[in-house]
Amino acid sequence: MTSTKKTSNKVKIYLKIIHIVLDALLIFSVLLFGEFLLVITLAGVGATTINFAAAATYKALEEHMSNYTYNAASVNLLQSDLSCCGINGSDDWITLLGSIPGSCCNSNSTCEATHVNFPGCYTTLTSLMNNFIWLLFTVLIVLGIIKITIMALSYILIRKLQNSDKDATTDLTNNRTEIPRVQNPLARIHKPEEEPKENAKNNSIARNDQSPRNTYVRHSTQRPIMLNYRSRHENYLNAPAQLRFDRRYILQHSKALEHPRKIYV
C-alpha cells in the first residue's frame, strides 16, 4: 500500500509539472505568433513608405543645393562623406552655380574632371536606403523562420506532453486498489410481489386512461395527511370493555337526587 501511495504521489507531481510546462509553452507560442504578425505588418509598412522616403529625400536635396550659399556647410559635409556630387551628378552644379564646389573632388590639391565624384547624392542615398531595407528584410525573414520552427517544435512537444499526461492518468487509475465487492449474507433480498391478475388489469386500464384527475400535491412544509383519523371518543368506544373505566360511579337512586322542579306563579 505504501509503495502504491508513493507512486501515485510521484505521478501527481509529474502531472502538475506537465500542466505548468504546457501552459508556459502555449503562452510562449501565442506570443511568438503575435510577434511574427507584428513583424509582417511592419515589413509591409516599410515597403510602402520607401517611395515616400525617396520623394522626401529628393525634395530636401533640391532645397539645400538650390540655396547653397546658406547651406554650404551641410551640403559640403554630405558630398565629402558620401563621395557624391549634386542631386543626380556633377552637371547639376553647373546649372545651379556655374561651377563645381570643392567637396565634389577627391583630391585636395587639384579639382579636375578626373577627380570629380560622378554619382549623384540622390542615387547614393537611395542605394543606402535600399541596402538597409534589404538587410532588415533578410533579418526579419530569418527571425520568422526561426519563430515558425520554434512554434512547430512547441506544438510537437505539447502533443507529446498531452499523450504522456493521458498515460499517467491511466497509470493512476490502474494502480488504484479496488476493494472486492462481497454480498452481505444478513441483507434482505427484496423480491417484488406479483400483483394479482385483476389488479394488473385495473392498473393497465388506469394507465391507458388519460382523462384529467384532481390530484393533491402536498407542500414540504405542511403536516402529513392523517388517514383514518378518529376522535378520542371513537377510540374510547372501540376500546375493549375492561379498559373503559373512567373513574365515574353509577348511583342506584339517581332519580331521587334530581333537583326538584320549581313552579313559578
N, C-alpha and C positions, 0 to 999 in steps of 0.2 A: 504493500500500500504506500509506504513512504517513497519508494522508488518511482511509482507512478505519479505521485503528487509532485515530486521534483521535476520529472519530465514534463508534466503539464504546466508547471510554473515557467520552465525554460521556454516552452513553446509559446506561452502567453507573452513573455518578454520579447521573443523573436517576432511575434506578430505585431506588437506595438512598434518595434523598430522599423519593421517593413512599412507600416502605415505612415510613420513620420517621414521615411525616405520617399515614399510615393507622393505625399503632399508636397515635399520640397521639390521633387522632380517636376511635378505638374506646374507649380508656380514658376519654376525656372524656365520651362518650355514656353509657357504663356508669355513671360517677359521677353524671351528671345524672339518669339514670333512678332510681338508688338514692336520691338526694336527693328526687326527686319522690315516691317511695313513702313516704319518711320524713315528708315534709310532709303527705301524705294521712292517714297514721296519727296524726300529731299533731293534725290538724284533727278527726279522729273522736274522739280522746281529749278534746279541748277541748269538743266539742259534748256529750259525755256528762257532763262534770264541771260544766256550767253549773248544772244543777239542785242538785247537791250544794253548790256555792258559794253559791247563793241561800239554801238552807236554813241554811247555816252563818252567813251574814250576819244573817239574821233572828234566830237564837238569840243571837248576840253583841250585837245591838242591844237585845234584850229584857233580857238580863242587865245591861248597862250602865245602861239607863234605869230599870230597877226599883231599882237601887242608886245612885240619883242623888246621894245625899249623899257617897258615896265616889268616884264617877266624874264629878263635876260639871265638872271642867276639860276632860276629853276629850269629854264629851257637848256642852258649850257650843262647843268648838272645831269639832266636826263639824257642828253645826247652823248656826253662823255661816259656815263655809267653803262648805258645800253649799247654803245657803239653804233648809233644810228644818226641819220641826218634828215631833217624835215619831217613832214607828215607821211608822204609816200616816197620821198627821195630828196636828193640834193637840189633838184630843179625847183622845188617849192620855195627855197630861199632866194633864188634868182628872181622869181616873180614877186616875192614879198619885199625883200630888201635890196635886191640887185647885186648882192654879194653873199658869199658863204661865210658863216661865223667860224671862229677858230675851234669851237668844240666839235665840229664835224670832222676835223683832221686827226689822223692817227699820230703823227709826229709833232713835236713841239717846235721844231726849228722851221720847217717849211710846210706850207699847206698847198700842195699841188693836187692835180686831178687824180693822180695815182694814190694819194694818201687820204682821199675823202671816203668816209663811210657811206656807201651807196644805199644800203637798205633804209627804208623809212621807219620812223619810230612807231607808227601805227601797226605796220606789219610785225615788227619785233614784239610789241606789247600783246597783240592778238595771238601770236605764236606762243608766247609765255603763258597766256591765259589758257590756251587750248592744251598745252602740255600739263599744266597744273590740274585742269579739269579731268584729262585722261588719266593722270596718276591717281586722282581722287576716285574716279570711277573704278579703276582696277583694284584699289584698296577696298572699296565697298563691295565689289563682286567677290573678292577673296573672303572678306568677312561674312558675306551672305552664304557662301558655300560652306564655310566652317560652321555657321549657325544652323544651316539645314542638316548637316551631318550630326551635329550635337543633338538637334531635335529628334532625328531618326534614331540615334543611339538611346536617347532618353525614353523614347516610345518603346523600343525593344526591351529596355531594362524594366519599364513599368509593366509590360506584359509578362515578363519572367517573374517579377515580384508578385504579381496577381496570381499566377499559377502556383508559386511557392506558398502564398497565403492560403489558397484552396487546399493544397496538400497538407499544410499544417493544421487547418481546421478539421480535415478528415482524420488526421492522426489523433487529434484531441478527442474526437467522437469515438474513434476505435479504442482508445486507451481507457475509456471510462469503464469502471467496474459496475456491471449490471447485477442487481440483486435478483436472484431467481424467484419467480412467482410460484407460490405454494398455495393450494386451496386450503381454506380453514375448515377442518372437519366439524367444528361446532357451529358453523354458519348454516342458517336455514335456507334451503334452496326453495325459492318461491316459484311455485308452479301455477300458472293461470288456470282458474277454474273454468271448466267448459260450461257455456250457457246452454240452457235447455232450448229445444227447437222453437217453442212458442215465443220465448223472449228474443231469440235471434231474428225471428220473422218480424216481430214488433219493432225491433231496433232498425232492421233494414227498411221497413215502411217509414219509420220516423226520419231516417236519413234521407230517403228519397223525397219526403215531403218538404218542400222548400217554402211553405207559407210562413209569413212573419208571425212571430210569437212575442208575447210580452216577457221580457227577461229582467230579472232584478240583479243589478250589479252592486255588490256591497263595497263601500269605500273602506280603505285600510284603517281609517281612524274610528269607524263605527264599531259598536259592540257586536259580537256574533249573534246571529239569529237563533233564538231559542225555539226549538221544535218540541212539540208535545208538552207545552207548558201547562202546569197545573198549579192551582192556588193551594194555600195551606189547609183550607177546609176540605178540598178534594183529597189531599194527601191524608188528612185525618180520617175521612170516610173510607178510603181504600186500605187503610192500615188494618191489621187483624184486631180482634176484639180485646185480647189481653193487653194491647198497647193503647187502648182508648181511654184509660183512666186519666182524667184531667183535674183531680182534686176537688170534685164537686159532690156534695152529699144530697141524696134524694130523700126528701121528707115524706112521711106517711100521710099526715094530715095537712096537706098543702092548701086545701080549700079553707080550712079554719084560719089559717094565717093570712088569708087575703084581707085587704083593707076593707072596712065596711063602707058601703056606698052612702054618701051624704046626699040628703034630699034638701034641696033648697026651695023655700016657699016664697 
